[in-house]
Amino acid sequence: MKLFLKLLALLVLLCAGAAGWAAYEGYTFLHTPPEDPGRECTFDVAPGDTMRAVAVKLERQGLVSNELYFRLLARYKKWEHRMQAGRFALNSGWTPDRILDTLVNGQPILFRVTVREGLTWWQTAEVLENAGLVRAEDFREVILDPDFLRHYGIPFDSAEGFLMPDTYLLKKADVPDRAQARAVAGRMVDTFWLKAASLWPGGKKPDTATLRRWVILASIVERETAVRAERPRVAGVYANRLERGMLLQADPTVIYGLGRAFDGNLRRKHLDDTSNAYNTYQRPGLPPGPICSFGMTALAAAIAPETHDFLYFVAKTDGGEHSFSRTLNEHNRAVREYLRNRRAAQ
């Protein structure tokens, strides 16, 4: 019995010691900055970053002394999933609570927003508006403004196709206005010219006619296939059809011409509509302008299409690779195979 009481007393002492140590560690972590004096630094939170990933990066940069304790603090405050994406100005002389509060409630010096490939200008405007960076109507006015287009060397009636898909760190105005929209759109167009310069043959910017062709074709290729390895082949199909004077018959161009009224279901009446300037089932040649923002693999494919004798292609499965055909009979067989695959998948 005495031995049991001694062991129990020892256990109580150990628990009390552990509790005291934990309390001391917690107090020290919460009230002692990692560095004194502190240093200013910037810290990036990417969209989708987990609290664990952020805490690890904070510890690596010397902004918190213990990533596990920082995560426990965030869990205690129920802020684990409330971090903002962006670039923040932090200081290693701040306490963990101040660091966490800044990431959750503070004002980033730059806001991070991702514009993915394949978006139309109005979809891009919506992404930017939802991020609080611009008003969509201001953005529309800017990318249609002849002065803006002339300033940035865009040979179309809008900046469609030149709003480079990328992840941007951008300043947010207190009240978004047209000047802010112009700054954001200008940044995107500058990024297009910067990235595209590495693809120009011989390092020389193409003449206007060639640029128009490449940009329009790249936008169609972007919308036709998500399989990057296929893009030069798809570009080659359209190059062959243009060379032979065939209609392009590209569904994405028809859809673009329908604009925001498109409900997701492309019908025969749409393909037969001669009033749609982007209807490549009815109008020969390329459409009058690009139909989306595209990535550099699509532009590279438009500049250097694969050399072959294919004239047709159809998806093997929705969203997947395509079957390429030289003759209409081959193409019709491939279409029947696609329809069988689609029915089997339903």
Buried (B, 14 or more C-beta within 10 A) or exposed (E): EEEEEEEEEEEEEEEEEEEEEEEEEEEEBEEEBBEEEBEEEEBBBEEEBEBBEBBBBBBEBEBBBBBEBBBBBBEEEEBBEEBBBBBBBBBBBBBBBBBBBBBBEBEBEBBBBBBEBBBBBBBBBBBBBEBEBBBBEBBBBBBBBEEBBEEBEBBBEBBBBBBBBBEBBBBBBEEBEBEBBBBBBBBBBEBBBEBBEEBBEEEEEBEEEEBBBBBBBBBBBBBBBEBEEBBBBBBBBBBBBBEEEEBBBBBBBBBBBBEEEEEEEBEEEBBEBEEBEBBBBBBEEBBBBBBBBBBBBBBBBBBBBBEBEBBBBBBBEEEEBBBBBEEEEBBEBBBEEBEEBEEEEE
